[in-house]
Amino acid sequence: MSKVDLSGSDHDEVELRVQRILDAIMGDASSVELDDLERTRESVRALITNPIEAICRMYGYKPFPPTTQRIDLGKVTIGSLVASLKDDHFAEFDSLVHLDSLASSQLNTSSGHTLNLVARKLVKANEAGTQSESMHVELINPEKDRQDANHCVCNFWIKKVDRESCDEWDLRDRVTAEAYQGQGVASEMLRFVESQLAKMAEETDRSQVMTVELAQVDVLFWLLKEGFVPATHEDEERIGRLLKGDDSLTIVSAPGEQDHSQKRQWYIFEKKEYFGIDGSPKPGIWDKAYFPKESFRIHLKKEIR
C-alpha cells in the first residue's frame, strides 16, 4: 500500500478526506476539546497517508511475511483495451445464454514480461426463468503452467444487480496472486473495469455503480484510495469505529489457510463474534461458509460516469 503524496493538490485532497472522516467519527466537533480534536486529526491523517502501518500500531497486528517469491512485473498498463475474442473457456456452463467479449490483448510490462488480459461478459439463465449478468476479467502469465498458482496474476468477478435507478455491479472477487501483490496490478484491473462500465453508461444512458462488501483492512483502504465511498451512514460509522481503534474490534488472520491461493489476512471481526468464551477463536470460524457472514462487513460504492 503506497503512501499518499502530500505535495500540491494531493495535500488539499488529503485534508478534505481528513475532515470528512472527522465529521463521520466525531459528529459536532464544537463539543470536543481542542487537544482531543487535534490528536484525532493527526491520527486520521496518519491513517490516510499510510493506513496499514497506522492500523498495525493501533491493533497490535503483524502481517504474515510473504510465503511466495515475488515476481517483479515492473509497470503494468491496461487502460481501456477493446478487441475481439472467440473463446470457449466457459462452454461447460449449460445455463450459459451468451458470452460477449470485452477485451483480449497481450500486455508487455516494463520488466519484459508478457501478460494476457481476457475480459468477458456472461449472461446466464437461472432456474426461475430470469437471467443473471456478470463480468469476468483475468490477467494471465502465460510463462506459468495453467496449474501453477502464479498462472493467474489477477482475477475480478463482478455480478450485475438490476436496480430501478441504476445498474449495480457488485465486485464479488478481486484476487491478486501473492507473488504479484504490491505492484498496482489490481488498480489497473479496476481502471479497466471502470472504463467498460463508463462505456455501458454512455450506451444505455443509465448510471453504472460499482459496489463491494468487504471485511479486509487492506482492501478497504485500497478502494477508498480508488474513490469508493461508504454506501450508507452505517458504513461510515463502521469505518469510524475502525479508525478510532475501537476496543470491541480485532484484526486477525488464518495462519496457514489459503483462499484462492491467498492467505486470509487483515480480516476485521467483532471480538464477540470471533472469540469463544475461553478466549480462543470459535470453532470453524474460517470455514468459507462462515467467516464472510461473521466478519465486520463494510459496504462501499462508486458511481461510474
C-alpha positions in Angstrom: 0.0 0.0 0.0 1.8 3.1 -1.1 1.9 6.4 0.8 -0.1 9.4 -0.4 1.9 12.3 -1.9 1.2 15.2 0.4 2.5 17.9 -2.0 0.4 20.3 -4.0 -3.2 19.4 -4.8 -2.8 15.9 -3.1 -2.3 17.7 0.2 -5.6 19.5 -0.2 -7.4 16.3 -1.1 -5.9 14.5 2.0 -7.0 17.4 4.3 -10.5 17.2 2.8 -10.7 13.5 3.4 -9.4 14.0 6.9 -12.2 16.5 7.6 -14.8 14.1 6.2 -13.7 11.3 8.4 -13.5 13.6 11.4 -17.1 14.6 10.7 -18.2 11.0 10.4 -16.5 9.8 13.6 -16.8 12.8 15.9 -20.0 14.4 14.9 -20.3 18.0 16.3 -16.6 18.9 16.8 -17.6 22.1 18.7 -18.2 20.0 21.8 -14.8 18.3 21.6 -11.7 19.5 23.5 -9.2 21.2 21.1 -6.4 18.9 22.2 -8.5 15.8 21.6 -9.6 17.1 18.2 -6.0 17.7 17.1 -4.8 14.3 18.3 -7.7 12.7 16.4 -6.9 14.8 13.3 -3.3 13.6 13.4 -4.3 10.0 13.9 -6.7 10.2 10.9 -4.1 11.9 8.8 -1.7 9.1 9.6 -4.3 6.5 8.7 -4.9 8.2 5.3 -1.3 8.8 4.4 0.0 5.3 5.5 -3.1 3.4 6.6 -1.7 -0.1 7.0 1.2 0.9 9.3 -1.2 3.0 11.4 -3.7 0.2 11.7 -1.0 -2.2 12.7 0.1 0.1 15.5 -3.5 0.6 16.7 -4.4 -3.0 16.8 -1.0 -4.7 17.5 -1.3 -6.6 14.2 1.7 -8.1 12.5 1.2 -9.2 8.9 2.5 -12.6 7.8 5.7 -12.5 5.9 5.5 -13.4 2.2 5.4 -17.2 1.6 5.9 -16.9 -2.2 8.9 -15.4 -4.1 7.9 -12.1 -5.6 7.7 -11.9 -9.4 8.6 -8.4 -10.5 6.4 -7.3 -13.3 7.5 -3.7 -13.4 4.9 -1.3 -14.7 1.7 -2.8 -16.0 -0.6 -0.6 -18.0 -4.0 -2.0 -19.1 -6.1 1.1 -19.8 -9.3 0.6 -21.8 -8.4 -2.1 -24.2 -11.1 -3.3 -26.7 -10.6 -6.2 -29.1 -12.5 -9.2 -30.5 -12.3 -12.6 -28.9 -13.5 -16.1 -29.7 -13.2 -18.3 -26.6 -15.0 -21.4 -25.4 -13.5 -21.3 -21.9 -16.9 -21.2 -20.3 -18.6 -23.8 -22.6 -19.0 -26.1 -19.6 -21.8 -23.9 -18.3 -25.0 -25.5 -19.6 -27.0 -22.5 -18.4 -25.0 -20.0 -20.5 -27.2 -17.9 -22.7 -24.4 -15.9 -24.4 -20.9 -14.7 -24.0 -19.7 -11.3 -25.0 -16.0 -10.4 -25.4 -14.9 -7.2 -23.9 -11.2 -7.5 -24.5 -8.4 -9.8 -25.4 -4.9 -8.5 -25.6 -1.3 -9.1 -24.8 0.4 -6.6 -22.5 4.1 -6.0 -22.3 5.3 -4.9 -18.8 8.3 -2.7 -18.2 10.3 -5.6 -16.8 9.9 -7.7 -20.0 7.0 -10.0 -19.1 4.2 -10.6 -21.5 0.7 -11.0 -19.9 -2.6 -11.9 -21.4 -5.7 -9.9 -20.5 -9.1 -11.6 -21.1 -12.4 -10.0 -20.2 -15.8 -11.5 -20.8 -19.4 -10.6 -20.0 -21.6 -13.6 -19.3 -25.4 -13.8 -19.4 -26.8 -17.0 -17.8 -30.3 -18.3 -17.5 -31.4 -19.1 -13.9 -33.9 -21.8 -12.8 -36.5 -19.2 -12.0 -36.5 -18.2 -15.7 -34.6 -15.0 -15.2 -31.2 -14.1 -16.4 -28.0 -13.0 -14.5 -25.2 -11.0 -15.9 -21.6 -10.8 -14.8 -18.2 -9.7 -15.9 -15.1 -11.8 -15.6 -11.6 -10.3 -16.0 -8.4 -12.2 -15.8 -4.8 -11.2 -16.2 -2.7 -14.3 -17.1 1.0 -15.0 -17.1 1.4 -17.5 -20.0 5.0 -18.2 -18.8 3.5 -20.2 -16.0 1.8 -23.6 -16.3 -2.0 -23.5 -16.0 -1.8 -25.5 -12.8 0.7 -23.1 -11.3 -0.6 -20.7 -8.6 1.1 -17.9 -10.4 -0.5 -18.6 -13.8 -3.4 -16.2 -12.9 -1.9 -12.8 -11.9 -5.2 -11.2 -11.0 -8.9 -12.1 -11.3 -12.0 -10.0 -10.9 -15.6 -11.2 -10.9 -18.3 -8.6 -11.0 -22.0 -9.5 -10.7 -24.7 -7.2 -12.1 -27.7 -6.3 -9.8 -30.6 -4.6 -11.5 -31.8 -1.6 -9.7 -34.6 0.8 -10.6 -32.4 3.8 -10.8 -29.1 2.3 -11.9 -27.2 -0.8 -12.9 -25.3 -2.0 -9.9 -22.1 -4.1 -10.3 -21.0 -6.0 -7.2 -17.3 -6.7 -7.1 -17.5 -10.2 -5.6 -13.9 -11.4 -6.3 -10.8 -9.3 -6.5 -7.8 -11.7 -6.1 -4.2 -10.9 -6.9 -1.8 -13.8 -6.5 0.7 -13.2 -3.7 3.8 -13.2 -5.9 2.4 -10.1 -7.8 0.9 -8.2 -4.9 2.0 -4.6 -4.2 2.7 -3.7 -7.8 -0.5 -1.9 -8.7 -2.0 -4.7 -10.8 -5.4 -4.7 -9.1 -5.6 -0.9 -9.5 -5.0 -1.3 -13.3 -7.6 -4.0 -13.5 -10.1 -1.8 -11.6 -9.5 1.1 -14.1 -10.1 -1.3 -17.0 -13.5 -2.4 -15.4 -14.4 1.2 -14.8 -13.7 2.0 -18.5 -16.1 -0.7 -19.5 -18.8 0.5 -17.2 -18.3 4.0 -18.4 -19.0 2.8 -22.0 -22.1 1.0 -20.8 -23.3 4.2 -19.1 -22.9 6.1 -22.3 -24.6 3.4 -24.4 -27.6 2.8 -22.1 -27.9 6.3 -20.6 -28.1 4.6 -17.2 -25.9 5.2 -14.2 -23.4 2.4 -13.5 -22.5 1.9 -9.9 -19.8 -0.4 -8.5 -20.4 -1.8 -5.1 -18.3 -4.1 -2.8 -18.8 -5.8 0.5 -15.6 -6.4 2.5 -14.0 -7.0 5.8 -10.3 -6.8 5.0 -8.4 -3.7 6.1 -6.1 -3.6 3.1 -8.9 -3.9 0.6 -10.9 -1.2 2.4 -8.1 1.4 2.2 -7.2 0.4 -1.3 -10.8 1.0 -2.5 -11.1 4.2 -0.5 -8.0 5.4 -2.2 -9.5 4.5 -5.6 -12.5 6.7 -5.0 -15.0 4.4 -3.4 -17.1 5.8 -0.5 -19.2 4.3 2.3 -22.5 3.1 0.9 -24.6 4.1 3.9 -24.3 6.1 7.1 -24.0 2.8 9.0 -20.9 2.0 6.9 -19.4 5.5 7.7 -19.9 4.7 11.4 -18.3 1.2 11.0 -15.2 2.8 9.3 -15.1 5.4 12.0 -15.0 2.7 14.7 -12.1 1.0 12.9 -10.2 4.3 12.6 -10.7 5.1 16.3 -9.2 1.8 17.4 -12.5 0.5 18.8 -11.6 -2.0 21.6 -14.5 -4.2 20.6 -12.9 -4.9 17.2 -9.9 -7.1 16.4 -7.9 -7.7 13.2 -6.9 -11.4 12.7 -5.7 -13.8 10.1 -5.9 -17.6 9.5 -2.3 -19.0 9.7 -1.6 -21.5 7.1 -5.0 -21.4 5.5 -5.5 -20.4 1.9 -8.3 -18.9 -0.1 -7.8 -18.8 -3.9 -4.1 -19.3 -3.1 -4.2 -16.3 -0.8 -3.5 -16.2 2.9 -6.6 -15.0 4.8 -5.1 -11.8 6.2 -6.3 -8.5 7.6 -9.9 -9.5 8.5 -11.9 -7.3 10.9 -14.1 -9.0 13.4 -16.2 -8.0 16.4 -14.3 -9.7 19.2 -17.6 -11.3 20.4 -18.1 -12.9 17.0 -14.5 -14.2 16.7 -13.6 -15.3 20.2 -15.3 -18.1 22.2 -15.8 -18.0 26.0 -12.3 -19.5 26.5 -10.7 -16.7 24.6 -9.7 -18.8 21.6 -11.2 -18.4 18.0 -14.6 -20.1 17.7 -14.5 -23.5 16.0 -14.9 -23.3 12.3 -14.5 -19.5 12.2 -12.5 -19.7 9.0 -14.9 -22.1 7.2 -15.7 -20.4 3.8 -19.5 -20.6 4.6 -19.0 -18.9 7.9 -16.3 -16.2 8.1 -17.8 -13.9 5.4 -21.0 -13.5 7.5 -19.4 -13.2 10.9 -16.6 -10.8 10.0 -17.1 -7.0 10.3 -18.7 -6.2 6.9 -18.4 -2.8 5.3 -20.2 -1.7 2.1 -18.6 0.7 -0.4 -19.8 2.2 -3.7 -18.5 4.2 -6.6 -20.6 5.7 -9.4 -19.1 5.4 -12.8 -20.0 8.3 -15.2 
